[in-house]
Amino acid sequence: MSLRSARFAEQPQVGPDGRSAERSPVVATPALALAFLLTLLAAKSRAAEVTTVANDAAARQATSQLTAKHNYQFDGSISREVLENYLERSVTMAYFLVTGMTEGNREYLYREDDVRLISHIGAKFIGRAIYRWNGESRLNDASFWDGARSLIERVHAADADVIFQACLFETISPDVNRVSIPAWVFAEFGQTVEQRTFSYDAMLNPDGKFVRHWGRSSVPDVTQIETQLWFYFLARSYIDLGCEALHLGQVSLMGMADPDLTQWSQLVQRIRTYAKAHARRHIVLLDAHVPTGGMVVNGVSLLDFNSFPLRIKEVPTKPHEGILEVGHLDSLYNRSQGCVAPSGWSCDHLPYLVEFDNFGRSRRPNVADINSHFVWGWDEISWFSLQDEDYRNRWLSYAYHWIHDHDPNGHLQMPVSRMITCPNETQGTYRANQRSDACPIGYSQEQAIKVLWQ
């Protein structure tokens, strides 16, 4: 049976706030009318504050009900059970914490509705919440950090267990030459403190490998001390902000000259040492895209969990349909390496996330090529966004259950917000939010995600 013709479970008819639209009848009297008028006038001057308080109270109650049966407690180390509880409630929510202009110089709107969504679906791990993909000088702007800190505090007021993830990506641009190096970065590496900025050129591979790999920007070489200064600066800054997870991007690209992971090991140890003393719960969870199945040195993983794109396979005989398949291209299913995890427990396969990745479009959009990473010519999240709402909902259910059935070590990171490169009328972004006045560009997968997690 075609996935498109398969029946998706009917969804309860509730609004995006999780409450029924029904109202109890009110009997009007002159006294009641006067009281109502006085109340309305008093509320007018503080409507936004009242709405926020009410929404936050509802969010705390909703989150408590959704997650009460799972354990999310950790400090200093994390058990496999707790880690997988988080991975099971993980979402991609790109640049949720980035106020002002985000990636691609676009503005991320409807954030108030995202705050509501996090509690409504019971999300616990907010992936890719803050980062810079080039445009590094934005880090000089105090509002970049203040806006993110305010949002973290807002979400934590409703659910203190939520983890926010920042990213250290495989790109660097000349704009980094405008970012000053704090004294504490030099001190960490035993260098003389000096007044200077980071150097773009000093982060590049001496042999020119992956220089201008992204057009105007390059892949930083982790064997270069300047790259390690940069990544330590980012990691510590994000930990101080309140982020408890760091995504390290395409580590194999940045480790182009580090085949035995020596430099990665040293950098990761510096980050973990700082987190042990200063992170919110005395640990930072690290992951990366691992085409080889992991980053394992002498039997110990450098990462707390692995991650990778979904690697969706086209069905050429069924236009625009896609499936998952063990062994398709470099997919991670059944390939996550066994190891001793950073928290000390052993496993035959390290838990991992798979996500709807974004990486552009091919030169042949809407054409199937099962030997390509593109899905019908589009990256994974763009392909997903092009499907109709019913198919998107059913495909999420299909993927969620397929992963559980074929590799219980894997977890589907639900798509909530990510940049798309296909034709769209949604400001270049896929949003899972229920489409409403509060988020008129939503693709309406919110309720489907909530049902799968219940």
Buried (B, 14 or more C-beta within 10 A) or exposed (E): EEBBEEEBEEEEEBEBBBEEEEEEEEEEEEEEEEEEEEEEEEEEEEEEEEEBEEBBEBBBEBBEEBBEEBEBEBEEBBBBEBBBBBBBBBBBBBBBBBBEBBBEEEEBBBBBBBBBBBBBBBBBBBBBBBBBBBBBBBBEEEEBBEBBBEBBEBBBEBBEBBBBBBBBBBBBBBBBBBBEBBEEBBEBEEEEEEEEBBBBEBBBBEEEBBBEEBEEBBBBBBBBEBBBBBBBBBBBBBBBBBBBBBBBBBBBBBBBBBEEBEBBBEBBEBBBEBBEEEBBBBBBBBBBBBBEBBBBBEEBBBBBBBBBBBBBBBBEEEEBBBBBBEEBBBBBBEBBBBBBBBBEBEBEBBBBBBBBBBBEBBEEBBEBBEEBBBBBBBBBBBBBBBBEEEBBBBBBBBBBEBBEEEBEBBBBBBBBBBBBBBEBEBBBBBBBBBBBEBBBBBBBBBBBBBBBBE
